[in-house]
Amino acid sequence: MTAIALCQIPVSPDPATNLERVQEALARAEGADLAIFPEATLTRYGRRITDLAEPLDGPFVSGLAQAARKHGLAVIAGVFEPGDDRVHNTAVAIDAQGAVRAAYRKIHLFDSFGAKESDLVAPGAEPTVVELAGLRVGLVTCYDVRFPELARALVDQGAELFAVIAAWGSGPLKEDHWVTLVRARALENTMWTAAVGQAPNPAESSDGYGVGRSMLVDPLGVIRADLGTAPGVQIVRVDHEWTTAARATLPCLQHRVL
């Protein structure tokens, strides 16, 4: 089994505050092999991201790496990287020795429900699978979860777990969409899926980002853990033998035609 810490934290506009929250969460994640944090852990969405974006050797990711090394576990978290004229919305993957192993730049930008992420963010182009904690982890960021072809591309690259990070927006039916889509990506690919969103932050509630509902979903689409809306850290376990059993029962990946 692999132990994963779902780290559902509220996110502040201030990177230093967020790094402190990451460090506190990792202290509670002792015994886990991998800790997953939300999209935009660096800073909340807003025009400030163009000013606060940092390169991967900047102070925020360096702080994540130091904390990963101190606690001896791998970390996935969302940051913003400077780009040419816009930033990149990046999921950074750091191993237990503090080395950056991958940086996935979000492909599908949230130009929906009245938002226009592409005003500030440039899209990435490469589906990314990274080896962390002995697992091949496929990286998925927020709006990406609405696109099953990305999840299938990660399967084709050998993913053994989907890590979905999000700053999911609130609104009518939005929370239902989140739960449905995470379960669908798990079920249609018979894949353990660890999905982590920002906890609601009452101090910043006007922007609507963060519904919580971080969860672990098994390869048959069953929710094994659900953190609700409050901030929290929960250690869950991925049973790789259950993946084998689920795929023997439901061999849909073998039955693919297209």
Disulfide bonds with the S-S distance in Angstrom:
none
